[in-house]
Amino acid sequence: MDADAGPDFAVELLDGDPPVLVVRGELDVETSVQLREGLIGLTERGDPIVRMDLSGVSFIDSVGLSVLVQARKQYAAEARDLQLRPVSARVRATIDIAGASAFLGIDETDVTHD
């Protein structure tokens, strides 16, 4: 699965244990559709643990944050674990402002410093 919303955004699945969904670029209202598609593909696979690498995300808006929250809720409802790590410092700052760090399971050890 490889989705591209232009030169500044990409979603790529790396198979492994756990599989890793690597997200790069600006995660916003325009690109969130591609992330949703990537997450749908992972949901259908049924992996008990999935990691999302957000270290290459340079910006996230409220729509992008909403996608992460919805995905985390869905995985939890299915007794599965969606781990968001590593996370760029910019994304972490936005998540902190929104008050969602604890819910998304992000702590300081998960943050990359760009």
C-alpha positions as YAML, in Angstrom:
chain: A
units: angstrom
residues:
- id: 1
  name: MET
  ca: [0.00, 0.00, 0.00]
- id: 2
  name: ASP
  ca: [1.53, 3.27, -1.07]
- id: 3
  name: ALA
  ca: [-0.60, 6.40, -1.29]
- id: 4
  name: ASP
  ca: [0.64, 9.74, -2.57]
- id: 5
  name: ALA
  ca: [-1.19, 13.07, -2.33]
- id: 6
  name: GLY
  ca: [1.45, 15.10, -4.07]
- id: 7
  name: PRO
  ca: [5.16, 15.75, -3.68]
- id: 8
  name: ASP
  ca: [4.96, 16.60, 0.02]
- id: 9
  name: PHE
  ca: [2.91, 13.70, 1.37]
- id: 10
  name: ALA
  ca: [3.34, 9.92, 1.36]
- id: 11
  name: VAL
  ca: [2.02, 6.90, 3.26]
- id: 12
  name: GLU
  ca: [3.98, 3.67, 3.03]
- id: 13
  name: LEU
  ca: [3.49, 0.30, 4.72]
- id: 14
  name: LEU
  ca: [6.59, -1.54, 5.90]
- id: 15
  name: ASP
  ca: [5.89, -5.18, 6.66]
- id: 16
  name: GLY
  ca: [7.35, -6.42, 9.88]
- id: 17
  name: ASP
  ca: [6.41, -7.43, 13.39]
- id: 18
  name: PRO
  ca: [4.69, -5.12, 14.02]
- id: 19
  name: PRO
  ca: [3.96, -3.61, 10.61]
- id: 20
  name: VAL
  ca: [4.81, 0.10, 10.38]
- id: 21
  name: LEU
  ca: [2.80, 2.72, 8.52]
- id: 22
  name: VAL
  ca: [5.30, 5.48, 7.66]
- id: 23
  name: VAL
  ca: [3.74, 8.91, 7.10]
- id: 24
  name: ARG
  ca: [5.71, 11.82, 5.61]
- id: 25
  name: GLY
  ca: [4.79, 15.41, 4.80]
- id: 26
  name: GLU
  ca: [1.91, 17.61, 5.86]
- id: 27
  name: LEU
  ca: [-1.08, 15.80, 7.35]
- id: 28
  name: ASP
  ca: [-4.05, 18.06, 6.75]
- id: 29
  name: VAL
  ca: [-7.55, 18.20, 5.35]
- id: 30
  name: GLU
  ca: [-6.30, 17.38, 1.84]
- id: 31
  name: THR
  ca: [-3.97, 14.52, 2.73]
- id: 32
  name: SER
  ca: [-5.96, 12.89, 5.54]
- id: 33
  name: VAL
  ca: [-7.89, 10.86, 2.96]
- id: 34
  name: GLN
  ca: [-4.71, 9.01, 1.98]
- id: 35
  name: LEU
  ca: [-3.93, 8.27, 5.62]
- id: 36
  name: ARG
  ca: [-7.47, 6.95, 6.16]
- id: 37
  name: GLU
  ca: [-7.05, 4.66, 3.15]
- id: 38
  name: GLY
  ca: [-3.78, 3.34, 4.55]
- id: 39
  name: LEU
  ca: [-5.39, 2.70, 7.92]
- id: 40
  name: ILE
  ca: [-8.35, 0.91, 6.33]
- id: 41
  name: GLY
  ca: [-5.93, -1.46, 4.62]
- id: 42
  name: LEU
  ca: [-4.21, -2.16, 7.93]
- id: 43
  name: THR
  ca: [-7.50, -2.69, 9.72]
- id: 44
  name: GLU
  ca: [-8.49, -5.30, 7.15]
- id: 45
  name: ARG
  ca: [-5.21, -7.18, 7.75]
- id: 46
  name: GLY
  ca: [-6.09, -7.69, 11.42]
- id: 47
  name: ASP
  ca: [-2.59, -7.25, 12.89]
- id: 48
  name: PRO
  ca: [-2.84, -7.12, 16.72]
- id: 49
  name: ILE
  ca: [-0.23, -4.33, 16.91]
- id: 50
  name: VAL
  ca: [0.44, -1.64, 14.31]
- id: 51
  name: ARG
  ca: [2.99, 1.13, 14.60]
- id: 52
  name: MET
  ca: [2.60, 4.48, 12.85]
- id: 53
  name: ASP
  ca: [5.85, 6.38, 12.23]
- id: 54
  name: LEU
  ca: [5.06, 10.11, 12.26]
- id: 55
  name: SER
  ca: [8.68, 11.29, 12.49]
- id: 56
  name: GLY
  ca: [8.51, 12.62, 8.93]
- id: 57
  name: VAL
  ca: [5.30, 14.61, 9.44]
- id: 58
  name: SER
  ca: [6.09, 18.32, 9.35]
- id: 59
  name: PHE
  ca: [2.57, 19.61, 10.05]
- id: 60
  name: ILE
  ca: [-0.73, 18.27, 11.34]
- id: 61
  name: ASP
  ca: [-4.06, 20.10, 11.45]
- id: 62
  name: SER
  ca: [-7.26, 19.28, 13.33]
- id: 63
  name: VAL
  ca: [-8.49, 16.96, 10.57]
- id: 64
  name: GLY
  ca: [-5.24, 14.97, 10.64]
- id: 65
  name: LEU
  ca: [-5.41, 14.80, 14.42]
- id: 66
  name: SER
  ca: [-9.00, 13.59, 14.17]
- id: 67
  name: VAL
  ca: [-7.90, 10.73, 11.90]
- id: 68
  name: LEU
  ca: [-5.34, 9.62, 14.51]
- id: 69
  name: VAL
  ca: [-7.88, 9.79, 17.34]
- id: 70
  name: GLN
  ca: [-10.51, 7.87, 15.36]
- id: 71
  name: ALA
  ca: [-7.97, 5.21, 14.39]
- id: 72
  name: ARG
  ca: [-6.81, 4.80, 17.99]
- id: 73
  name: LYS
  ca: [-10.44, 4.43, 19.14]
- id: 74
  name: GLN
  ca: [-11.15, 1.83, 16.46]
- id: 75
  name: TYR
  ca: [-8.08, -0.23, 17.32]
- id: 76
  name: ALA
  ca: [-8.90, -0.09, 21.04]
- id: 77
  name: ALA
  ca: [-12.50, -1.19, 20.37]
- id: 78
  name: GLU
  ca: [-11.09, -4.24, 18.56]
- id: 79
  name: ALA
  ca: [-8.66, -5.00, 21.43]
- id: 80
  name: ARG
  ca: [-5.74, -4.09, 19.18]
- id: 81
  name: ASP
  ca: [-2.90, -1.63, 19.68]
- id: 82
  name: LEU
  ca: [-2.10, 1.32, 17.40]
- id: 83
  name: GLN
  ca: [1.24, 2.77, 18.51]
- id: 84
  name: LEU
  ca: [2.18, 6.26, 17.34]
- id: 85
  name: ARG
  ca: [5.97, 6.32, 17.45]
- id: 86
  name: PRO
  ca: [8.24, 7.94, 16.64]
- id: 87
  name: VAL
  ca: [6.54, 11.33, 16.38]
- id: 88
  name: SER
  ca: [8.10, 14.57, 15.15]
- id: 89
  name: ALA
  ca: [8.45, 17.39, 17.69]
- id: 90
  name: ARG
  ca: [6.06, 19.56, 15.67]
- id: 91
  name: VAL
  ca: [3.37, 16.90, 15.67]
- id: 92
  name: ARG
  ca: [3.89, 16.28, 19.38]
- id: 93
  name: ALA
  ca: [3.46, 20.00, 20.09]
- id: 94
  name: THR
  ca: [0.14, 20.07, 18.22]
- id: 95
  name: ILE
  ca: [-1.06, 16.92, 19.97]
- id: 96
  name: ASP
  ca: [-0.08, 18.43, 23.33]
- id: 97
  name: ILE
  ca: [-2.00, 21.64, 22.60]
- id: 98
  name: ALA
  ca: [-5.06, 19.54, 21.74]
- id: 99
  name: GLY
  ca: [-4.66, 17.63, 25.01]
- id: 100
  name: ALA
  ca: [-4.51, 14.27, 23.22]
- id: 101
  name: SER
  ca: [-1.02, 12.97, 24.13]
- id: 102
  name: ALA
  ca: [-2.19, 10.63, 26.87]
- id: 103
  name: PHE
  ca: [-5.07, 9.26, 24.80]
- id: 104
  name: LEU
  ca: [-2.78, 8.66, 21.81]
- id: 105
  name: GLY
  ca: [-0.19, 7.02, 24.08]
- id: 106
  name: ILE
  ca: [2.64, 9.42, 23.24]
- id: 107
  name: ASP
  ca: [5.35, 10.29, 25.72]
- id: 108
  name: GLU
  ca: [8.67, 12.15, 25.48]
- id: 109
  name: THR
  ca: [10.61, 9.02, 24.52]
- id: 110
  name: ASP
  ca: [8.54, 8.77, 21.34]
- id: 111
  name: VAL
  ca: [9.53, 12.23, 20.05]
- id: 112
  name: THR
  ca: [12.19, 12.89, 17.42]
- id: 113
  name: HIS
  ca: [13.86, 16.26, 17.59]
- id: 114
  name: ASP
  ca: [14.12, 17.82, 14.15]
...
